[in-house]
Each structure stands twice: as structure tokens, then as C-alpha cells.
């Protein structure tokens, strides 16, 4: 965080004039905050017969456009890509020379000094948590966009993606919630599979109602050209799997964990790991596919996607996803895995040497949960927690390729009963089958070349 202080003197003869106070905005600012004060600043901003100072405030960005103003009604203003003080644009803070608009509305005979403090909250790499897959009343969800955003904020999420079935969000305003990035998307929904297209209100032209693979390819290519991040949804789902094959079209990621953990997700993780073993670099993500809750359930952000980004702005979150800087966890508050290797983090590439190793940090690991470290040849390191706690490991790397982590667990007696009851209404056949060890958290790989 950086801050500058500027004092500006206004005389009685300056009354009813505007002045412009320039200041330099450095690079890599995530949020800009301006506070100002002056003698008599607690007085009502309306002009009356009473002698007082009334100083209006506004901002101009680096290209000379108005950013916003509320006259003199507020003394503290912030701007960020996700939200801003009411009356000001939410925006990416670009570097350059900005200007404070000083409006000398009413000035006492003796003049006044106005004190400005500009604070720059800098971008910094950290883990941000969110949900990539949810539905609103715009398709078949129970809640409005505003209600979904409020629920996400209450859960402490940093970002969400709204992905209604076949309904584009172009021209529709997203709710503005402080510190919550809301990203537009659409779940392209076809009888042969679902594909999430992130970051575009209108990823393709024309209709979703298509009957041929060639028509799908056209929309898929158009979404790619418009910069959409595309992810195959629940590819091995028992109810609506992906049936269009995995070749001859573009996708950036695969949703290996959709909703509560179940066998369908284990199959998707196994398929994804098979792709890694073939040498393909494919990003694994997750999403709750949230529509509503059922009685005692709390399904929003279950599972949760963590991304390693320097801002919760849309561009930073999507960039982290493209790089595979992603960890998938059971919920926003459950076990988290961080993995590094010689400065590289999850999703990065680094050089393999005979001394290569990964540093693994686990926060909030549960008793009897098992860590597995996996490479091209399979599992090569395991650890089972004897008690709840935080753990750290240094694990030597045995070969070129990739290394990733996952934590597995077995459901207890009562959790198993609840699991079977839930499956009875969704997948009755699976409800009668043995319950396998489930995944509680997993990372994308670090690649060793």
C-alpha cells in the first residue's frame, strides 16, 4: 500500500471555479482510495445563508474522462474493478496522471486549505476463492443475480461466474458488491453435452439450438476468437455426460469436480489424469453447479475453486485459470493445498534436475485424510494425518513430466448414510453401490521439463 498527501489552498476569490489537482498513479494498482477534509467539512453541503466552506470533489482518469462525482456529499471515495463508491465507475486502475476536480462552491472570507490523501492498494499475488458454475432465475436457478451475489459475499468468496443455460448476459448489468468479482458466462447446453464459456456476455452469435457437430464447432470457434475461457462441464456425469468426443474443437479446461463429490467426479479426475499422462496440459477446475439448496444442504461453492492471482479483477482471475494456477477444495473453509517448486507454483513449468523437489503446505488437514503426490508414473508419496492440523512436506521429484497432489478420505457411518439418501433421489443405482474413497482437495500440476 502506498499513499500520498496533497494540500491545496483556495481563496475567497476562487469561489465558483473549478481547479484540477494532478497526481501520478503508479502501475499495478488494484484499488484507488481518496479521502479529503477541510475546515468546516462536517457542515451540510447545501448552499444556505450560513457562511461555510463547501468543496466539491470529482475524479478524472489518465485519459481525461470523468470517473464520477457526488459533489461534496462524501469525503471518502474508492475505485476498483469489482466495485466503487456509489456515483463512481468500477474500473481497472490504469497508471498515468489522474486529476482531482476541486469545486470551490462556497468559500469563507478567510479562504480554506483542503487536505487530500490518495492511497494506492497494490496488486499482490494471493489465493482467491470462488465458484465457477451457478444458475439464477435467468435460467433454472431459484435466486436472482443479486441474491446469488449476496450469498456469495456472505460465504466470503472473492469471485463468482454466472453461467445460466443458453442465456447470454450481454447488456445485463451485474450486481456491484464490494470485493466480489462477478464474471459473466453462459453454459452452452446441448443434448450431447454442456460447455461453460466464461468472460463473455455474448460468446457466440446465433442460437444454441443446433443439431450437428459442425454447428457446434462454429460457435466454439467464435467463442475462442472473442476470448472466452471454455470448460467442458461434468464430462462423465451419469445424467448428462459429454458425448461429442474430445477432439477437433477448442477447450481450455475440464470441470472434473461438479457439485458434491461422487463417483462421476472420480471418473472425471481419472480421465483428466490420463490426459496429463499423455503429455497434455489441461487445466482442471470445479464448480458447484448451484441452482438451489435442499432442506439442510449448503451447496453454494461446494466445491470451491482457488486461483493464484494478483487481483480479484476479472482479467486476473481468468489469466490465473488459463495458467492452471488452480486448486480445488471441498468448500471455502476446508483443507487447502499449496505446492511450489523452485519458485514455481501450481500450473507453472520449471526445470527438472536431479535435485528437484516440491514443497507442499497443507492447511486444515483432517484426521485420517490421506495426501497423495502423483506424477506420470502414479502415486509416489503418501501421508495419512493422525490428527487435525497443518502439515508441510518436502518431496523429491523422480522424473520429468508433472506432479500434482490430492487428498482422499473415507466417509464415516452417518456421512455415508446421508450420502446414500442424497443419491437415492438423484442416482438411485449408485446409492446401492459401495462408497469409494472420495477426493477432498486436489491441485493442478507443476510441470517439470
C-alpha positions in Angstrom: 0.0 0.0 0.0 1.3 3.5 -0.9 -0.1 6.9 0.0 0.5 10.5 -0.9 -0.8 13.7 0.8 -1.5 16.9 -1.0 -2.7 20.2 0.4 -4.5 22.8 -1.8 -5.2 26.4 -0.8 -8.4 28.0 -2.0 -9.1 31.8 -1.6 -12.4 33.6 -1.5 -11.7 35.0 -5.0 -11.6 31.4 -6.3 -15.3 30.8 -5.4 -17.5 29.2 -8.1 -14.5 28.0 -10.0 -13.1 24.5 -10.8 -9.5 23.6 -10.3 -7.6 20.4 -11.3 -5.0 18.8 -9.0 -2.9 16.2 -10.8 -1.4 13.2 -9.2 0.5 10.2 -10.5 -1.0 6.7 -10.3 1.8 4.0 -10.4 1.5 0.7 -12.2 -0.2 -2.4 -10.6 -2.8 -0.6 -8.5 -5.7 -2.8 -7.6 -7.8 -0.2 -5.7 -7.6 3.6 -5.5 -8.8 5.4 -2.5 -9.1 9.2 -2.0 -10.0 11.0 1.3 -10.3 14.7 1.7 -11.1 17.1 4.5 -11.1 20.8 5.2 -12.2 23.2 8.0 -16.0 23.0 8.4 -16.2 19.8 6.4 -18.9 18.4 8.7 -21.3 21.2 7.6 -24.2 20.4 5.2 -23.1 20.6 1.6 -26.1 22.6 0.5 -25.7 26.4 0.0 -27.5 28.4 2.7 -27.3 31.8 4.1 -24.8 30.5 6.7 -21.2 31.3 5.9 -19.3 28.0 5.4 -16.9 26.1 3.1 -18.4 23.8 0.5 -15.8 22.0 -1.6 -17.0 19.6 -4.3 -15.0 16.6 -5.4 -14.6 14.6 -8.5 -12.0 12.5 -10.3 -10.6 12.4 -13.9 -8.7 9.3 -15.1 -5.5 9.1 -17.1 -7.2 9.7 -20.5 -9.2 12.7 -19.3 -12.6 11.2 -18.7 -14.8 11.8 -15.7 -14.7 8.9 -13.3 -17.5 10.1 -11.1 -18.6 12.7 -8.5 -21.1 13.2 -5.7 -20.5 16.9 -5.2 -19.4 17.3 -1.6 -21.7 14.7 -0.2 -18.9 12.1 0.5 -15.4 12.7 1.8 -14.0 9.2 1.1 -14.1 7.5 -2.3 -12.7 4.2 -3.6 -12.5 2.7 -7.0 -11.7 -0.9 -8.0 -12.6 -3.4 -10.9 -15.2 -5.1 -8.8 -17.0 -2.2 -7.1 -16.7 1.5 -6.4 -18.2 4.2 -4.2 -21.7 4.9 -5.5 -21.5 7.6 -8.1 -18.2 6.4 -9.4 -17.3 3.9 -12.1 -16.0 0.4 -11.2 -12.9 0.1 -13.3 -9.4 -1.2 -13.7 -7.0 1.4 -12.3 -4.6 2.3 -15.1 -1.3 4.1 -14.4 -0.7 7.7 -15.5 -1.6 11.2 -14.5 -5.0 11.5 -12.9 -6.7 14.6 -11.6 -8.8 15.6 -8.7 -11.6 18.0 -9.6 -11.8 20.7 -6.9 -15.0 22.6 -7.0 -14.9 25.8 -5.0 -18.6 26.0 -4.5 -18.7 28.3 -1.4 -15.6 29.7 0.4 -15.3 31.7 3.6 -13.7 35.1 3.5 -10.5 33.8 5.1 -10.2 31.1 2.5 -9.6 27.4 3.2 -6.9 24.7 2.8 -8.1 21.3 1.6 -6.2 18.2 2.6 -6.2 15.2 0.2 -4.8 11.8 0.9 -4.6 9.4 -2.1 -4.0 5.7 -1.2 -2.9 3.0 -3.7 -3.7 -0.5 -2.8 -1.3 -2.5 -4.9 -1.9 -5.8 -6.7 -0.3 -8.7 -4.9 -0.3 -12.4 -5.6 -2.5 -14.4 -3.3 -5.0 -17.3 -3.3 -8.6 -16.2 -4.1 -11.6 -18.4 -3.8 -14.8 -18.6 -5.8 -17.4 -20.6 -7.7 -17.3 -21.0 -11.4 -20.7 -22.6 -12.1 -24.1 -21.3 -10.9 -27.6 -20.6 -12.2 -30.1 -17.8 -11.5 -33.7 -17.1 -12.3 -32.3 -16.2 -15.7 -32.5 -19.9 -16.4 -33.4 -22.7 -14.0 -32.0 -21.3 -10.7 -34.1 -20.3 -7.7 -32.3 -17.0 -6.9 -31.8 -13.7 -8.8 -28.3 -12.4 -9.7 -28.5 -10.1 -6.7 -29.5 -12.8 -4.3 -26.7 -15.1 -5.6 -24.2 -12.3 -5.2 -25.3 -11.7 -1.6 -25.0 -15.4 -0.7 -21.5 -15.5 -2.3 -20.4 -12.4 -0.3 -21.7 -14.0 3.0 -19.6 -17.1 2.2 -16.5 -14.9 1.9 -16.0 -15.6 -1.8 -13.8 -13.4 -3.9 -15.4 -14.2 -7.3 -18.3 -16.0 -8.9 -19.2 -16.9 -12.5 -22.9 -16.7 -13.5 -23.5 -19.4 -16.1 -27.1 -19.7 -17.0 -28.2 -22.3 -19.5 -28.1 -21.0 -23.1 -28.9 -17.5 -21.9 -26.3 -14.8 -22.8 -25.8 -12.0 -20.4 -24.9 -9.3 -22.9 -26.3 -6.0 -21.9 -27.5 -7.2 -18.5 -25.9 -5.4 -15.5 -24.1 -7.5 -12.9 -24.6 -6.6 -9.2 -22.0 -4.5 -7.6 -20.7 -6.0 -4.4 -17.5 -4.7 -2.7 -14.6 -7.2 -3.0 -16.7 -9.7 -5.1 -15.9 -10.1 -8.8 -18.9 -11.2 -10.7 -18.0 -12.6 -14.2 -20.4 -13.2 -17.0 -20.6 -16.6 -18.7 -23.0 -19.0 -20.4 -23.4 -22.7 -20.1 -23.8 -23.8 -23.7 -26.3 -26.6 -23.1 -26.9 -29.3 -25.7 -28.4 -32.8 -25.6 -24.9 -34.1 -26.3 -23.1 -32.2 -23.5 -22.5 -28.9 -21.7 -19.7 -26.4 -22.2 -19.1 -23.3 -20.0 -18.0 -20.2 -21.8 -16.5 -17.7 -19.3 -15.8 -14.0 -19.5 -18.1 -13.0 -22.4 -21.7 -11.8 -22.3 -22.2 -12.9 -25.9 -19.6 -15.6 -26.7 -21.2 -16.5 -30.0 -23.8 -15.3 -32.4 -27.0 -17.2 -33.4 -28.9 -19.8 -31.5 -27.9 -22.5 -29.1 -30.4 -24.9 -30.7 -28.1 -26.9 -33.0 -28.1 -30.4 -34.3 -24.7 -31.0 -35.8 -21.1 -31.1 -34.6 -20.2 -28.7 -37.3 -22.6 -26.1 -35.9 -21.1 -26.6 -32.5 -17.6 -26.1 -33.9 -18.7 -22.7 -35.4 -19.9 -21.4 -32.0 -17.0 -22.9 -30.2 -14.5 -21.2 -32.6 -16.4 -17.9 -32.3 -16.2 -18.0 -28.5 -12.5 -18.7 -28.7 -11.9 -15.8 -31.0 -13.8 -13.5 -28.6 -11.6 -14.6 -25.8 -13.9 -16.8 -23.9 -12.4 -19.3 -21.5 -14.1 -22.6 -22.3 -14.5 -25.6 -20.0 -16.3 -28.9 -20.6 -18.9 -29.4 -17.8 -19.2 -32.6 -15.8 -17.9 -34.8 -18.7 -18.5 -38.1 -17.1 -21.9 -37.3 -15.5 -24.3 -40.2 -15.3 -27.2 -37.9 -16.3 -25.8 -35.5 -18.9 -22.3 -36.6 -20.0 -20.1 -35.1 -22.7 -20.9 -37.1 -25.9 -19.2 -35.1 -28.6 -15.7 -36.6 -28.1 -12.6 -34.6 -27.1 -11.0 -33.8 -30.4 -11.5 -31.2 -33.2 -12.7 -28.3 -31.0 -11.2 -25.9 -28.5 -11.4 -26.1 -24.7 -9.2 -24.6 -22.1 -10.2 -26.7 -19.1 -12.4 -29.5 -17.9 -14.7 -29.4 -14.9 -13.5 -32.5 -13.1 -15.5 -31.8 -9.9 -19.1 -30.8 -10.3 -21.3 -30.3 -7.2 -20.9 -32.7 -4.2 -18.2 -35.3 -4.6 -19.5 -38.6 -6.1 -18.3 -41.4 -8.4 -19.0 -39.3 -11.5 -16.3 -36.8 -10.4 -13.8 -39.6 -9.6 -14.2 -40.8 -13.2 -13.6 -37.2 -14.5 -10.5 -36.9 -12.4 -9.2 -40.2 -13.6 -9.8 -39.2 -17.2 -8.1 -35.8 -16.7 -5.1 -37.5 -15.1 -4.9 -39.8 -18.1 -4.6 -36.8 -20.3 -1.8 -35.5 -18.2 0.0 -38.8 -18.5 -0.3 -38.5 -22.3 1.6 -35.2 -22.1 -1.4 -32.9 -22.5 -1.5 -29.8 -20.3 -5.2 -29.4 -19.5 -6.5 -27.3 -16.6 -8.8 -28.9 -14.1 -11.4 -26.7 -12.5 -14.6 -27.2 -10.4 -18.0 -25.7 -9.8 -21.0 -26.2 -7.6 -23.5 -26.1 -10.5 -25.6 -24.3 -7.9 -29.4 -24.0 -8.5 -30.8 -24.0 -5.0 -30.5 -25.7 -1.6 -32.4 -28.7 -0.4 -33.6 -28.6 3.2 -30.4 -28.7 5.2 -27.9 -28.5 2.4 -25.5 -25.6 1.7 -24.3 -26.2 -1.8 -23.0 -22.8 -3.0 -19.2 -23.0 -3.6 -19.2 -26.7 -2.9 -16.7 -27.4 -4.3 -14.6 -24.2 -4.3 -12.0 -23.1 -6.9 -8.9 -21.3 -5.6 -6.9 -19.2 -8.1 -3.4 -17.7 -7.5 -3.9 -14.1 -8.9 -2.6 -10.6 -8.1 -6.1 -9.1 -8.1 -9.8 -10.2 -7.9 -10.4 -8.3 -11.2 -11.9 -10.4 -14.0 -8.8 -10.3 -16.2 -6.5 -11.5 -13.3 -8.8 -14.4 -12.4 -9.2 -15.6 -15.9 -5.5 -15.3 -16.5 -4.8 -17.5 -13.4 -7.2 -20.0 -14.7 -5.6 -20.1 -18.2 -2.2 -20.7 -16.5 -3.7 -23.6 -14.4 -2.9 -21.8 -11.1 -5.9 -23.5 -9.6 -6.6 -25.7 -6.5 -9.9 -27.5 -6.0 -11.3 -27.8 -2.5 -14.4 -29.3 -0.8 -15.6 -25.8 0.4 -14.4 -22.3 1.0 -13.3 -23.2 4.6 -12.0 -26.8 4.0 -8.5 -28.2 3.6 -6.2 -26.2 1.2 -3.1 -27.4 -0.6 -0.3 -25.1 -1.7 2.5 -26.6 -3.8 5.7 -24.9 -5.0 9.0 -25.9 -6.7 12.0 -23.6 -7.0 9.7 -20.5 -7.2 7.1 -22.2 -9.5 3.6 -22.6 -8.2 0.7 -24.8 -9.3 0.2 -24.5 -13.0 3.8 -23.3 -13.7 6.6 -25.0 -15.5 10.1 -25.4 -14.1 13.3 -27.2 -15.0 13.8 -30.8 -13.8 17.2 -31.6 -12.2 18.4 -34.5 -10.0 17.8 -32.2 -7.0 14.2 -31.2 -8.0 11.7 -31.3 -5.2 8.3 -29.9 -4.3 7.3 -28.1 -1.2 3.8 -29.0 -0.1 1.9 -27.0 2.5 -1.5 -28.3 3.8 -3.8 -26.1 5.9 -6.5 -27.7 8.0 -6.0 -31.3 7.1 -8.4 -33.6 8.8 -7.7 -36.8 10.8 -7.5 -39.9 8.7 -7.4 -37.9 5.4 -4.7 -39.1 3.1 -2.4 -37.0 0.9 -1.2 -38.5 -2.4 1.5 -37.0 -4.5 1.1 -38.1 -8.1 3.3 -38.0 -11.2 3.4 -39.6 -14.7 4.0 -43.0 -13.1 1.2 -42.7 -10.4 1.3 -42.2 -6.7 4.9 -41.9 -5.3 4.3 -40.3 -1.9 1.6 -40.8 0.7 0.8 -39.4 4.1 -2.2 -40.1 6.4 -3.0 -37.5 9.1 -3.3 -38.8 12.6 -4.8 -35.6 13.9 -6.3 -32.4 12.6 -3.7 -29.8 11.7 -1.4 -28.1 9.3 1.4 -30.0 7.6 4.4 -29.4 5.4 6.4 -31.7 3.3 9.4 -31.6 1.0 9.2 -34.4 -1.6 11.9 -35.2 -4.1 10.8 -35.4 -7.8 11.7 -38.6 -9.5 11.2 -37.8 -13.2 10.3 -35.2 -15.8 6.6 -34.6 -16.6 4.1 -33.4 -14.0 3.5 -33.5 -10.2 0.2 -32.9 -8.5 -1.4 -33.5 -5.1 -4.8 -34.7 -4.0 -6.3 -35.6 -0.6 -8.7 -38.5 -0.2 -10.9 -39.7 2.6 -13.5 -42.3 3.5 -16.9 -41.2 4.6 -17.9 -42.1 8.2 -21.0 -44.1 9.1 -23.5 -41.2 9.3 -22.0 -39.3 6.4 -22.3 -42.4 4.4 -26.0 -42.7 5.2 -26.6 -39.1 4.2 -24.7 -39.7 1.0 -26.8 -42.7 0.1 -30.0 -40.8 0.9 -29.0 -37.9 -1.3 -28.0 -40.2 -4.2 -31.3 -42.1 -3.9 -33.1 -39.1 -5.3 -30.5 -38.3 -8.0 -28.7 -41.5 -8.9 -30.6 -44.4 -7.3 -28.3 -47.0 -8.8 -25.2 -45.5 -7.3 -27.0 -45.2 -3.9 -26.8 -49.0 -3.6 -23.1 -49.4 -4.6 -20.1 -49.4 -2.2 -18.9 -45.9 -1.4 -15.2 -45.5 -2.6 -12.6 -43.1 -1.1 -13.5 -39.6 -2.3 -11.3 -36.6 -3.1 -11.4 -33.7 -0.6 -8.9 -31.4 -2.4 -6.6 -31.5 -5.4 -4.1 -29.3 -7.2 -3.3 -28.7 -10.8 0.2 -29.9 -11.7 3.6 -28.2 -11.6 5.3 -29.3 -14.9 8.9 -30.4 -14.9 10.6 -30.1 -18.3 
